[in-house]
Amino acid sequence: MARRAPEGPFDLASLVPGSGPFELEIGFGRGRFLMERTAAAPDSRVVGIEIKAKWAHLVEERRIRLGMDRVVALAGDAREILPRIEPASQLQRAFIHFPDPWWKQRHSKRRVVDADVLDQLARLLVPGGELFVQTDVLHRFDDMRAQIVEHAAFEIVPCDANPYGARSNREVRADEDGLPVHRILAHRRPSSA
């Protein structure tokens, strides 16, 4: 059975005790980035949220088997979980890698990067905290970038490559297939309207 977030409001420190900044990956899939990032940032505590319970369960089992105690893999919908995380301003970084593009317009409500998720990430990121989003679908990149640019809490900064020492399963596949990867790096402004 997949691990789920606690009911009601909760602190990330209840999931990953200790010290060090928190990082969050939304939609970790098979967990490659989650595991590699934990190794690349040994002082960070990393939390992953995956809507597919099967993948969350497998990744959580793997991290337990490997003795990785600074990472946790949760099953659930980030849109439901993020509003319950308290207190605010506890994330140093948030990652969204290759979110499902939900091609049809009637499915657009299922897209991960939307105003509500951006509001929650703005609430949870520390001032100067980083939001990193990447995709190999150009029109989704354009849409996500426009939403982030329009959000008062974020400032886009130049980013041509993944600077985090970890790659998602889809990023590896895109590189192998020669697909261009479009990236957005945004910093949380010190204060937002």
C-alpha positions as CSV (number, residue, x, y, z in Angstrom):
1,M,0.0,0.0,0.0
2,A,1.3,3.4,-0.9
3,R,2.2,5.9,1.8
4,R,-0.1,8.9,1.9
5,A,0.2,12.4,3.5
6,P,-1.3,12.7,7.0
7,E,-4.9,13.8,7.3
8,G,-5.5,17.5,7.9
9,P,-2.7,20.1,8.2
10,F,0.8,18.7,8.6
11,D,4.4,19.8,8.7
12,L,7.0,18.4,6.3
13,A,9.2,17.8,9.3
14,S,6.8,15.1,10.5
15,L,7.6,13.2,7.4
16,V,11.3,13.8,7.2
17,P,12.7,14.7,10.6
18,G,16.2,16.2,11.1
19,S,17.7,19.4,9.7
20,G,18.4,20.8,6.3
21,P,16.2,22.5,3.7
22,F,13.2,20.9,2.2
23,E,12.8,20.2,-1.5
24,L,9.6,19.0,-3.2
25,E,9.1,17.1,-6.4
26,I,5.5,17.0,-7.8
27,G,4.8,14.0,-10.1
28,F,8.0,11.9,-9.6
29,G,6.8,9.0,-11.7
30,R,9.3,6.2,-11.5
31,G,11.4,8.2,-9.1
32,R,14.7,8.6,-10.8
33,F,15.0,12.3,-10.1
34,L,13.9,11.9,-6.5
35,M,16.6,9.3,-5.8
36,E,19.3,11.1,-7.7
37,R,18.5,14.4,-6.2
38,T,18.6,12.9,-2.7
39,A,22.1,11.7,-3.5
40,A,23.2,15.0,-5.1
41,A,21.9,17.1,-2.2
42,P,22.7,15.1,0.9
43,D,21.9,18.0,3.3
44,S,18.4,18.4,1.9
45,R,15.2,16.6,2.9
46,V,13.3,15.7,-0.2
47,V,9.5,15.0,-0.4
48,G,7.9,13.6,-3.5
49,I,4.2,13.6,-4.4
50,E,2.9,11.2,-7.1
51,I,-0.7,10.8,-8.1
52,K,-0.2,7.3,-9.3
53,A,-0.3,5.1,-6.1
54,K,1.5,2.2,-7.8
55,W,4.6,4.4,-8.6
56,A,4.6,6.0,-5.2
57,H,4.5,2.6,-3.5
58,L,7.4,1.2,-5.6
59,V,9.5,4.3,-5.1
60,E,8.8,4.4,-1.3
61,E,9.7,0.7,-1.1
62,R,13.0,1.3,-3.0
63,R,14.0,4.2,-0.8
64,I,13.4,2.1,2.3
65,R,15.3,-0.8,0.9
66,L,18.2,1.5,0.1
67,G,18.1,3.1,3.6
68,M,17.5,6.6,2.3
69,D,16.0,8.4,5.3
70,R,16.1,12.0,3.9
71,V,13.5,11.3,1.3
72,V,9.9,10.2,1.3
73,A,7.5,9.3,-1.5
74,L,3.8,10.1,-1.0
75,A,0.8,9.0,-3.1
76,G,-1.8,11.6,-3.7
77,D,-2.9,14.6,-5.7
78,A,-0.5,17.6,-5.1
79,R,-3.5,20.0,-5.7
80,E,-5.1,18.5,-2.5
81,I,-1.9,18.0,-0.5
82,L,-0.1,21.3,-0.9
83,P,-2.8,23.5,0.8
84,R,-2.5,21.3,3.9
85,I,1.3,21.7,4.4
86,E,2.0,24.1,7.3
87,P,3.8,26.3,8.1
88,A,4.4,28.4,5.0
89,S,7.9,29.3,3.7
90,Q,9.6,25.9,4.3
91,L,10.6,24.8,0.8
92,Q,13.9,25.7,-0.7
93,R,13.1,24.2,-4.1
94,A,10.1,22.7,-5.9
95,F,10.4,20.6,-9.1
96,I,7.9,19.6,-11.7
97,H,9.3,17.5,-14.5
98,F,7.5,16.7,-17.7
99,P,3.9,17.0,-16.4
100,D,1.3,15.2,-18.4
101,P,0.3,17.7,-21.1
102,W,-3.4,16.7,-21.1
103,W,-3.7,17.4,-24.8
104,K,-7.5,18.0,-24.9
105,Q,-8.9,21.3,-23.8
106,R,-11.6,19.6,-21.8
107,H,-8.8,18.0,-19.7
108,S,-7.0,21.2,-19.0
109,K,-8.3,21.3,-15.4
110,R,-6.1,18.2,-14.8
111,R,-2.9,20.1,-15.7
112,V,-0.5,20.4,-12.7
113,V,0.8,23.9,-13.4
114,D,-2.1,26.2,-12.8
115,A,-2.9,29.3,-10.7
116,D,-3.9,27.3,-7.6
117,V,-0.7,25.2,-7.6
118,L,1.4,28.2,-8.2
119,D,-0.3,30.1,-5.3
120,Q,0.5,27.1,-3.0
121,L,4.1,26.9,-4.2
122,A,4.5,30.6,-3.7
123,R,3.2,30.2,-0.1
124,L,5.5,27.3,0.6
125,L,8.7,28.5,-0.9
126,V,11.1,30.6,1.1
127,P,11.9,34.0,-0.3
128,G,14.5,33.3,-3.0
129,G,13.4,29.7,-3.2
130,E,13.4,28.0,-6.6
131,L,10.7,26.6,-8.8
132,F,12.1,24.4,-11.7
133,V,9.8,23.1,-14.4
134,Q,10.7,21.3,-17.6
135,T,8.9,19.7,-20.5
136,D,9.5,18.4,-24.0
137,V,6.1,19.8,-25.2
138,L,6.7,23.3,-26.6
139,H,3.1,24.6,-26.4
140,R,2.8,23.4,-22.7
141,F,6.1,25.1,-22.0
142,D,4.8,28.3,-23.4
143,D,1.6,28.0,-21.4
144,M,3.4,27.2,-18.1
145,R,6.0,29.9,-18.6
146,A,3.2,32.5,-19.3
147,Q,1.4,31.5,-16.1
148,I,4.6,31.7,-14.0
149,V,5.6,35.1,-15.6
150,E,2.1,36.4,-14.7
151,H,2.3,35.3,-11.1
152,A,3.3,38.1,-8.8
153,A,5.4,35.8,-6.5
154,F,7.8,34.5,-9.2
155,E,10.6,36.0,-11.2
156,I,12.0,34.0,-14.2
157,V,15.7,33.6,-14.3
158,P,17.8,32.3,-17.2
159,C,18.2,28.6,-17.4
160,D,19.5,26.6,-20.3
161,A,20.3,23.3,-18.5
162,N,19.2,21.3,-15.6
163,P,21.5,22.5,-12.7
164,Y,20.4,20.0,-10.0
165,G,22.7,17.0,-10.6
166,A,19.7,14.7,-11.2
167,R,17.5,13.8,-14.1
168,S,14.0,12.4,-14.3
169,N,13.2,9.3,-16.3
170,R,11.5,11.3,-19.0
171,E,14.4,13.7,-19.2
172,V,16.8,10.8,-19.9
173,R,14.4,9.5,-22.5
174,A,14.1,12.9,-24.2
175,D,17.9,13.2,-24.3
176,E,18.2,9.7,-25.8
177,D,15.6,10.5,-28.4
178,G,17.1,13.9,-29.2
179,L,14.1,15.9,-28.2
180,P,14.5,19.5,-27.1
181,V,13.8,20.0,-23.4
182,H,12.3,23.4,-22.4
183,R,13.1,24.6,-18.9
184,I,11.8,27.3,-16.6
185,L,13.6,28.4,-13.4
186,A,11.8,30.9,-11.3
187,H,12.8,32.4,-7.9
188,R,10.2,33.3,-5.3
189,R,10.2,37.0,-4.9
190,P,11.0,38.4,-1.4
191,S,7.4,39.6,-1.2
192,S,4.4,39.3,-3.5
193,A,1.1,41.0,-3.9
